[in-house]
């Protein structure tokens, strides 16, 4: 029988007793597993937490709602007078949308 490669032993962490409750609270609030939480604490974050992704998604949806409102105003009788303002709003919305897509790891 060929030798199977042995797995390396796992690391173990026990928070000090007076910090255990705070550690468990922080892990729970992060929405991550204990392993992922400790890895992020040591090496830094490399992804968004679920609550952050929901917020980014909501903001992206709100940008779309604002863009719809801008299109409706652009069709109104005051559109000629408001054209420079509407164009500035469109540019800002495009920049915000691009930033949100970048943060979410999506292509615009």
N, C-alpha and C positions, 0 to 999 in steps of 0.2 A: 504494500500500500504506500503510495507516495505521501510524503510529509505535507500536511496542509500548513499554509502560512498562518502563524499565530497572530491573532489580533493583539494590538497593543492595549495595555490596561487603560481603562478610562481614568480621567482625573476626577477628583472628588472635591466638593466645596461644602463646608459647613459654616454658615454665617455665625458670628458671635451671638450668643443667646439674647443679649440686649438689643440686637439689630435684626433678629430673625423676623419679627412681625413686619418691620419696615421693608425688609428684603422681599418677603412674600407678597406684600401689598404692591410693591413696584413691579414685580413680575406679573401679577394679575392685571395691573393697569396697562402694562405694555401690550398685552394680548399675545405675547410670545411664549414659547416653551422656556423652561429654566435654562436649558442649554443655549438656545438662541439669545436669550437675555444676557447671559454671561459672556457669550461670544461678542455681542455688540458692545458690551461694557468694556471689553479688553481691546478689541480691534476697531471699534467704531461702527456706526450704522451704515449699512449698505442697501437698505430698502426701507420703504415706508410701512408703518404699522397699519393694520386694518382701519382703525379710526381715521388716520390721516388720509388714506386712500378714499374713504367715503367723503371726507371733507373736500378733497381735491376734485372728486367727481361731481359733488354738489356745486362747487364753484364753476366748474366747466359748464354745467347745465344752466347756471345763472347767467353766464356769459352768452350762451345761446339765446336765452330769453331776452337779454338786453339787445342783442343783435336783431331779434325779431321786432322789438319795439322801434329800433332805429330804422328798420326797413319800412315799417308802417308810417313813421313820421316822414320818411323820404317820399312817400306817396301822397302826402297831404298837400294842402294848398300853400302852406308856408315853406315848402321844401326849398324853393329857390333862395329864400332869405336865410335858411338854416344850412345850406349845403356845406359851407366851410366847417361848421360845428359838427355836422354829421360825419364828414370825412375824418375829422380829428378823432371822433369817438370810434369809428371803424378801425383806425390805425391802432388806437389803444387796446381795443378788444382783441385785435389780431395778436398783439404782443402778449397780452395776458393769456390768451388761449394757447399760444406757442409755449409760454413758460409752464403752464399747467400740464400740457402734453409732455414736455421735457421732464418735469418732476415725476410724472406718472410712468415714465419709461415707454411712452407711446409715440407713434409717429403722427405729426399733425396732418 
